[in-house]
Amino acid sequence: MPIDEASTRLAEVREKIARAAQLAGRVPESVELIAISKMHDAAAIQPLIEAGQRVFGENRVQEAAAKWPELRETTGVSLHLVGQLQSNKAEEAVALFDAIHSVDRPSLVQALARATDKVGKRPLCFLQVNVGDEPQKGGCAVADLSALLGEARAAELPVGGLMCVPPLEVEAAPYFALLAKLARDHGIADLSMGMSGDYETAVTIGATHVRVGTALFGERE
Ligand SMILES: *Cc1c(COP(=O)(O)O)cnc(C)c1O
């Protein structure tokens, strides 16, 4: 992707975020845009970095480990993990990522707590909630959130927010509203919600982190 195309796409997404934030009486700076670069190579990512984007997200530890150390060295960007995480990769994830959006079970909380002690680094954690109660998706059940949060706090994981991926092909707004209510009820500040198809809606409902891939990079192969 040429740099001017990257700049144009980035400007468009930022403008839509700003407009949605304004509608909700918020300042645009209250929303962090995470560019989801999964399945895109360094050549596709570099123009977006040059266009000024600084926060990126990946959904697999292995893929991120292969392409990011080099990209990051020259640019000082931050990197978020948004995909499911196996406990045996916790240490690698803690070393590689600045935030982890997919903390969804007690065994992972424990693995991350051990990993943060060992690595000496504490990525910001989001607890992922399976808002649509879908068996194939990650995230804890709504009913299990309180217990999971208790475990995370007891393990001294830095929990900054909640995250969700609503069911496909139905209106996302009610699921975003549910996540926002759960965050309010539990005294949690941040909300990681909204993807290319629905990030404006998510911002009007309170998203502090939107995860946008396709709208910035084009379709994935
Ligand atoms: C791929 C992915 C995104 C970005 O999806 P787009 O529709 O391409 O914007 C956001 N969040 C998660 C968890 C993803 O896996």
The ligand as an SDF file (V2000), in Angstrom:
LIG
                    3D

 15 15  0  0  0  0  0  0  0  0999 V2000
   -9.2980   -9.2830   13.1680 C   0  0  0  0  0  0  0  0  0  0  0  0
   -9.7700   -8.6770   14.4440 C   0  0  0  0  0  0  0  0  0  0  0  0
  -10.1950   -7.3320   14.4800 C   0  0  0  0  0  0  0  0  0  0  0  0
  -10.2430   -6.4220   13.2580 C   0  0  0  0  0  0  0  0  0  0  0  0
  -11.2600   -6.8300   12.3840 O   0  0  0  0  0  0  0  0  0  0  0  0
  -11.6440   -5.9510   11.1020 P   0  0  0  0  0  0  0  0  0  0  0  0
  -13.0440   -6.3460   10.8340 O   0  0  0  0  0  0  0  0  0  0  0  0
  -10.7020   -6.3240   10.0250 O   0  0  0  0  0  0  0  0  0  0  0  0
  -11.5350   -4.5180   11.4890 O   0  0  0  0  0  0  0  0  0  0  0  0
  -10.5930   -6.8310   15.7060 C   0  0  0  0  0  0  0  0  0  0  0  0
  -10.5860   -7.5830   16.8330 N   0  0  0  0  0  0  0  0  0  0  0  0
  -10.1830   -8.8700   16.8200 C   0  0  0  0  0  0  0  0  0  0  0  0
  -10.2100   -9.6390   18.0920 C   0  0  0  0  0  0  0  0  0  0  0  0
   -9.7720   -9.4500   15.6330 C   0  0  0  0  0  0  0  0  0  0  0  0
   -9.3900  -10.7370   15.6460 O   0  0  0  0  0  0  0  0  0  0  0  0
  1  2  1  0
  2  3  1  0
  2 14  2  0
  3  4  1  0
  3 10  2  0
  4  5  1  0
  5  6  1  0
  6  7  2  0
  6  8  1  0
  6  9  1  0
 10 11  1  0
 11 12  2  0
 12 13  1  0
 12 14  1  0
 14 15  1  0
M  END
$$$$
